[in-house]
Amino acid sequence: MVVMDPAVIVVNPAAGRGRAGARLARIQSWVRRWAPEVPVWVTEGPGHASELTQLAPPDARVVAVGGDGTAHEVVRALGPQQVLGLVPIGSGNDVARMAGLHRMGLERALSTALWGGVVRFDRGRVGDEAFASSATAGLDASVARRAFEAPRFLRGLPRYLWALAAELRYLQLPEVRIEVDGAEVYSGPLLLGAVMNSATYGGGFPIAPMARPDDGRLELIWAGRFGRAGVLGILPRLMLGRHLSHAQIGHRGGVHVRAVFDRAVPLQSDGEVLAPSEVFEVTVEPAALPIAADPGAREGLRERRERVPVSPVPEPTA
């Protein structure tokens, strides 16, 4: 008999505009059948997933059922011996994209999170805040904040575009000085600065196609002087990952990014809004984020094959 790692499942019922909550009964039914020893905890509001992570056993797999916000709350509280599991049911799912898990069905994602092989990814920090995928300053952080007001039926890229259009009405660029690993790389007006551990953000925008989450470094993408028309003009290139050749867009990789603005600007990490600040400082912690991300390396898979469903179970009928 295979001994299972301690685990808890943390479900954010508000994730994916309520889609995670709508699947709660299905998740609980699957757990009762295949992993009855695993508790299913339901969050009650912002920040609760972090609190539940701290209550989990110190060597547990903490399975975040939701989107980037849920994953971010778990990551920020994850203990040194704990492992992140991901069941992506969010509006963006860029953390799951980073780990190669965003196209999995519900049951496959659950079994991978509980029994999959562990892959170690880099972890970023913006100030004291840990993140998995991205940290940004400027327009993108404003868009992340605005996205919370988007109509419920909008998810992923349409949600981002709706929020972007709303923010462009108030566009005023701050001045900034940016250093990467102690060397100045840019000084002037800034539309946005994105420090990336993953290739995508905003629900799939390939802003940093060169980024690798396990290479011990971060990728800074910055956009300088842009007006409203310029932002709309660069969007098609950004959606195709062909924006880096634009004269007002720069790129530099490194392990320490520091940006100082002439005023407090919006900040975000993994799509979650942080307090505005004049200083945006980001560092990388190599191989500091273990994620259950290898479904082909499930411990004891052959012994458990009678218990672990590797094919999605059909959706229950109403």
VMD Tcl script that draws the C-alpha trace (Angstrom):
set ca {
  {0.00 0.00 0.00}
  {1.31 3.45 -0.93}
  {1.46 5.99 1.89}
  {-0.03 9.27 0.71}
  {1.52 12.63 1.55}
  {-0.56 14.74 3.93}
  {-2.81 17.03 1.91}
  {-5.59 19.57 2.14}
  {-7.76 20.97 -0.63}
  {-8.57 24.69 -0.44}
  {-11.51 25.73 -2.62}
  {-12.22 29.37 -3.39}
  {-15.92 29.30 -4.33}
  {-15.74 32.80 -5.86}
  {-12.99 31.86 -8.34}
  {-13.79 31.89 -12.01}
  {-16.78 34.14 -11.36}
  {-18.32 31.43 -9.20}
  {-17.40 28.41 -11.34}
  {-15.31 26.90 -8.54}
  {-18.25 27.12 -6.14}
  {-20.52 25.52 -8.69}
  {-18.13 22.53 -8.83}
  {-17.73 22.16 -5.08}
  {-20.19 19.26 -4.78}
  {-18.43 17.45 -7.63}
  {-15.04 17.99 -5.96}
  {-16.34 16.71 -2.62}
  {-17.84 13.64 -4.28}
  {-14.54 12.85 -6.04}
  {-12.60 13.26 -2.80}
  {-14.97 11.00 -0.85}
  {-14.45 8.29 -3.44}
  {-10.73 8.54 -4.20}
  {-9.09 10.37 -1.28}
  {-11.42 10.28 1.75}
  {-8.53 11.11 4.10}
  {-8.10 14.57 2.51}
  {-10.12 17.46 3.99}
  {-11.80 19.97 1.67}
  {-11.70 23.49 3.10}
  {-13.76 26.31 1.60}
  {-12.55 29.90 1.79}
  {-14.82 32.60 3.16}
  {-13.21 35.70 1.66}
  {-9.97 37.40 0.57}
  {-6.93 36.24 2.52}
  {-8.61 33.13 3.91}
  {-6.66 30.75 1.64}
  {-3.45 32.05 3.23}
  {-4.85 31.41 6.70}
  {-5.90 27.88 5.77}
  {-2.46 27.17 4.30}
  {-0.91 28.07 7.65}
  {-3.30 25.65 9.38}
  {-2.34 22.75 7.08}
  {0.27 20.19 8.22}
  {3.81 21.55 7.76}
  {4.63 18.87 5.17}
  {1.27 18.89 3.36}
  {0.34 19.32 -0.24}
  {-1.90 22.39 -0.26}
  {-4.17 22.16 -3.28}
  {-5.48 25.53 -4.48}
  {-8.78 25.17 -6.35}
  {-9.38 28.47 -8.11}
  {-7.38 30.91 -10.20}
  {-4.24 33.00 -9.91}
  {-5.59 34.82 -6.86}
  {-6.18 31.59 -4.95}
  {-2.80 30.22 -5.97}
  {-1.17 33.49 -4.93}
  {-2.75 33.37 -1.46}
  {-1.44 29.84 -0.97}
  {2.03 30.68 -2.32}
  {2.42 33.69 -0.03}
  {1.78 31.48 3.03}
  {3.36 28.20 1.85}
  {5.71 26.67 4.42}
  {9.22 25.43 3.52}
  {8.14 21.76 3.48}
  {4.73 22.26 1.88}
  {3.94 21.65 -1.80}
  {1.53 23.63 -3.97}
  {-1.13 21.72 -5.90}
  {-3.21 23.46 -8.56}
  {-6.72 22.85 -9.85}
  {-7.25 25.79 -12.22}
  {-10.82 27.11 -12.25}
  {-10.05 30.81 -12.42}
  {-10.39 33.69 -14.83}
  {-6.70 33.84 -15.75}
  {-4.87 30.67 -14.64}
  {-1.40 31.96 -15.57}
  {0.19 30.16 -12.61}
  {-1.29 26.91 -13.92}
  {-0.04 27.78 -17.42}
  {3.44 28.25 -15.98}
  {3.30 24.74 -14.51}
  {1.70 23.15 -17.60}
  {-1.56 22.37 -15.80}
  {-4.08 24.79 -17.30}
  {-5.62 22.38 -19.84}
  {-6.34 19.58 -17.39}
  {-9.84 18.46 -16.59}
  {-11.05 18.67 -13.02}
  {-10.46 15.07 -11.96}
  {-7.09 14.82 -13.70}
  {-5.97 18.05 -12.02}
  {-7.09 16.79 -8.60}
  {-5.24 13.49 -8.94}
  {-2.09 15.27 -10.20}
  {-2.24 17.73 -7.30}
  {-2.52 14.90 -4.75}
  {-0.23 12.27 -6.27}
  {1.73 13.91 -9.08}
  {5.48 14.28 -9.17}
  {6.86 17.47 -7.67}
  {8.68 19.99 -9.88}
  {10.64 22.84 -8.31}
  {10.05 26.27 -9.84}
  {11.57 29.62 -8.99}
  {9.65 31.96 -6.71}
  {9.63 35.74 -6.91}
  {9.30 38.35 -4.20}
  {8.03 41.88 -4.55}
  {9.04 43.45 -1.26}
  {8.03 40.82 1.31}
  {5.27 39.37 -0.90}
  {5.95 35.99 -2.56}
  {4.59 35.35 -6.05}
  {4.65 32.53 -8.57}
  {4.05 34.06 -12.00}
  {4.31 37.85 -12.26}
  {4.69 41.18 -10.50}
  {3.86 44.40 -12.31}
  {3.75 48.14 -11.76}
  {1.82 50.81 -13.62}
  {-0.98 50.25 -16.10}
  {-1.19 46.48 -15.69}
  {-1.63 46.77 -11.95}
  {-4.38 49.36 -12.55}
  {-6.01 46.96 -15.01}
  {-5.84 44.12 -12.44}
  {-7.65 46.33 -9.94}
  {-10.25 47.41 -12.52}
  {-10.86 43.80 -13.60}
  {-12.65 43.11 -10.31}
  {-15.43 45.39 -11.60}
  {-15.82 43.55 -14.92}
  {-19.15 41.88 -15.81}
  {-19.37 38.36 -14.44}
  {-19.59 36.71 -17.86}
  {-16.15 38.03 -18.88}
  {-13.17 35.79 -18.15}
  {-9.54 35.61 -19.23}
  {-8.55 37.83 -22.14}
  {-11.97 39.55 -22.65}
  {-11.98 40.50 -18.96}
  {-8.49 41.99 -19.28}
  {-9.43 43.96 -22.40}
  {-12.55 45.35 -20.74}
  {-10.50 46.56 -17.77}
  {-7.80 47.97 -20.04}
  {-10.30 50.04 -22.00}
  {-11.68 51.44 -18.75}
  {-8.21 52.38 -17.44}
  {-7.09 54.10 -20.65}
  {-9.56 56.91 -19.97}
  {-7.39 58.02 -17.02}
  {-3.93 57.38 -18.49}
  {-1.18 59.50 -16.90}
  {2.36 58.16 -17.06}
  {4.68 58.40 -14.04}
  {8.44 58.98 -14.34}
  {10.69 56.12 -13.27}
  {14.29 55.00 -12.94}
  {14.83 51.24 -13.28}
  {17.86 49.16 -12.30}
  {18.45 45.46 -13.00}
  {21.18 43.82 -10.92}
  {22.44 47.26 -9.94}
  {22.76 48.70 -13.47}
  {20.36 51.36 -14.76}
  {18.43 50.12 -17.79}
  {15.77 52.79 -18.24}
  {14.82 56.27 -17.08}
  {11.76 58.21 -18.26}
  {7.97 57.92 -18.52}
  {6.61 54.42 -17.94}
  {3.41 52.82 -19.14}
  {4.12 49.54 -17.37}
  {6.84 47.37 -15.94}
  {6.30 43.61 -15.73}
  {8.70 41.30 -13.90}
  {7.94 37.82 -15.12}
  {8.68 34.32 -13.86}
  {6.22 32.92 -16.43}
  {5.74 33.68 -20.10}
  {2.15 34.93 -19.79}
  {-0.05 37.15 -17.67}
  {-3.51 38.68 -17.85}
  {-5.10 35.36 -18.81}
  {-2.64 34.30 -21.51}
  {-0.88 37.42 -22.86}
  {2.60 36.19 -23.95}
  {4.38 39.28 -22.62}
  {7.66 37.46 -21.85}
  {7.99 34.54 -24.27}
  {11.61 34.05 -23.18}
  {10.71 33.55 -19.50}
  {11.37 30.18 -17.89}
  {10.12 29.50 -14.36}
  {13.06 27.27 -13.45}
  {16.15 29.13 -14.73}
  {16.96 31.13 -11.59}
  {16.16 34.53 -13.06}
  {13.32 36.90 -13.84}
  {12.50 38.76 -17.06}
  {11.70 42.47 -16.94}
  {9.59 43.90 -19.75}
  {8.96 47.63 -19.72}
  {6.93 49.93 -21.94}
  {7.98 53.57 -21.99}
  {6.16 56.52 -23.52}
  {2.78 55.44 -24.89}
  {-0.44 57.35 -25.44}
  {-3.90 55.83 -25.68}
  {-3.64 55.24 -29.42}
  {-0.20 53.69 -28.98}
  {-1.51 51.24 -26.36}
  {-4.31 50.12 -28.65}
  {-1.85 49.82 -31.53}
  {0.58 47.59 -29.65}
  {-2.11 45.20 -28.36}
  {-2.30 42.99 -31.47}
  {1.48 42.54 -31.38}
  {1.38 41.78 -27.67}
  {-1.30 39.13 -28.18}
  {0.98 37.44 -30.71}
  {4.15 37.86 -28.65}
  {5.68 40.18 -31.28}
  {5.89 43.35 -29.21}
  {9.53 43.20 -28.12}
  {10.83 44.83 -31.30}
  {8.85 48.03 -30.64}
  {11.09 51.05 -30.00}
  {9.33 51.93 -26.73}
  {9.51 48.42 -25.26}
  {12.59 47.11 -23.48}
  {13.69 43.82 -21.97}
  {16.34 42.77 -19.50}
  {16.77 39.57 -17.50}
  {18.26 39.36 -14.03}
  {17.79 38.43 -10.41}
  {17.05 41.83 -8.84}
  {14.83 44.57 -10.28}
  {14.41 47.95 -8.58}
  {12.22 50.76 -9.92}
  {11.78 54.14 -8.22}
  {8.82 56.29 -9.34}
  {8.08 59.98 -8.91}
  {4.83 59.07 -7.16}
  {3.09 56.04 -5.72}
  {1.89 53.72 -8.50}
  {-0.40 50.66 -8.49}
  {1.33 47.29 -7.97}
  {0.16 43.72 -8.36}
  {1.49 40.18 -8.10}
  {-0.13 37.13 -9.69}
  {-3.07 39.37 -10.58}
  {-3.67 40.41 -6.96}
  {-3.59 44.12 -6.15}
  {-0.91 45.33 -3.71}
  {-0.64 48.68 -1.94}
  {0.57 51.49 -4.22}
  {4.20 52.47 -3.69}
  {6.96 54.70 -5.09}
  {9.40 51.76 -4.95}
  {8.95 48.51 -6.88}
  {11.62 46.00 -5.87}
  {11.59 42.38 -7.05}
  {13.96 39.48 -6.41}
  {14.05 35.79 -7.34}
  {14.43 32.74 -5.10}
  {15.68 29.89 -7.31}
  {13.88 26.54 -7.03}
  {11.96 27.75 -3.96}
  {8.44 26.84 -5.14}
  {7.57 23.10 -5.29}
  {4.49 22.35 -7.39}
  {2.81 19.00 -8.00}
  {3.08 19.41 -11.75}
  {4.12 16.06 -13.24}
  {1.13 13.75 -13.80}
  {3.42 11.11 -15.32}
  {5.37 10.69 -12.10}
  {2.60 9.89 -9.65}
  {4.16 7.96 -6.78}
  {2.89 4.42 -6.77}
  {0.62 5.00 -9.75}
  {0.58 1.33 -10.73}
  {-0.39 0.22 -7.24}
  {-3.10 2.89 -7.12}
  {-4.45 2.40 -10.64}
  {-7.62 0.84 -9.26}
  {-8.24 4.00 -7.23}
  {-6.95 6.89 -9.33}
  {-9.13 7.94 -12.29}
  {-6.79 9.10 -15.06}
  {-9.63 9.99 -17.39}
  {-12.10 12.79 -16.64}
  {-15.39 11.63 -15.15}
  {-18.35 12.82 -17.23}
  {-20.03 16.01 -16.06}
  {-23.06 15.24 -13.86}
  {-26.35 15.93 -15.51}
  {-28.80 18.39 -13.98}
}
mol new
graphics top color blue
foreach p $ca { graphics top sphere $p radius 0.5 }
foreach p [lrange $ca 0 end-1] q [lrange $ca 1 end] { graphics top cylinder $p $q radius 0.2 }
display resetview
